[in-house]
Amino acid sequence: MNLKRSNMDDKERLKELRKVTGLSQVKFAEKFGIPIRTIQDWEYGKREVRSYVVDMMYKIIELENK
């Protein structure tokens, strides 16, 4: 799972990371303590997700899978 370094924009990286984890938006939001509306807004492009946020999520998932 190498979404950290890809040509996708951050919104797409976030969507792909969530899909790879197999979590729904609700479960993904709960896992990271982020409001569901924020996750939805990021994925739908209504708000911009910062690269460092996606990077941190990626790292957490990566560490959990070791």
C-alpha positions as CSV (number, residue, x, y, z in Angstrom):
1,M,0.0,0.0,0.0
2,N,2.0,2.9,-1.2
3,L,-0.4,5.8,-1.4
4,K,2.0,8.2,0.3
5,R,4.0,8.8,-2.9
6,S,1.6,8.9,-5.8
7,N,0.3,11.1,-8.5
8,M,-3.2,11.2,-7.0
9,D,-4.3,14.5,-5.4
10,D,-4.9,14.4,-1.6
11,K,-8.6,13.9,-1.9
12,E,-8.1,10.8,-4.0
13,R,-5.4,9.5,-1.7
14,L,-7.7,9.9,1.2
15,K,-10.5,8.0,-0.6
16,E,-8.1,5.2,-1.7
17,L,-6.7,4.9,1.8
18,R,-10.1,4.5,3.3
19,K,-11.1,1.9,0.7
20,V,-7.9,0.0,1.3
21,T,-8.7,-0.2,5.0
22,G,-12.1,-1.5,4.1
23,L,-13.8,1.0,6.4
24,S,-16.9,3.0,5.7
25,Q,-16.7,6.7,6.0
26,V,-18.4,6.5,9.4
27,K,-15.9,3.9,10.8
28,F,-12.9,5.7,9.2
29,A,-14.1,9.0,10.8
30,E,-14.4,7.2,14.2
31,K,-11.0,5.6,13.9
32,F,-9.3,9.0,13.5
33,G,-11.6,11.1,15.7
34,I,-12.7,13.3,12.8
35,P,-16.3,14.3,12.2
36,I,-18.0,12.3,9.5
37,R,-19.0,15.5,7.7
38,T,-15.4,16.5,7.4
39,I,-14.4,13.2,5.8
40,Q,-17.4,13.5,3.4
41,D,-16.4,17.1,2.6
42,W,-12.8,16.1,1.9
43,E,-13.8,13.1,-0.3
44,Y,-16.4,15.1,-2.2
45,G,-14.0,18.1,-2.7
46,K,-16.1,20.5,-0.7
47,R,-13.1,21.2,1.6
48,E,-9.4,20.7,1.0
49,V,-7.7,18.0,3.0
50,R,-4.1,18.8,3.7
51,S,-1.3,16.5,2.6
52,Y,0.2,16.1,6.0
53,V,-3.2,14.9,7.3
54,V,-3.3,12.1,4.7
55,D,0.3,11.4,5.3
56,M,-0.3,10.9,9.1
57,M,-3.3,8.7,8.4
58,Y,-1.2,6.6,6.0
59,K,1.5,6.2,8.6
60,I,-0.9,5.2,11.4
61,I,-2.4,2.5,9.1
62,E,1.0,1.4,8.1
63,L,2.2,1.0,11.7
64,E,-1.0,-0.8,12.7
65,N,-0.4,-3.4,9.9
66,K,3.2,-4.3,11.0
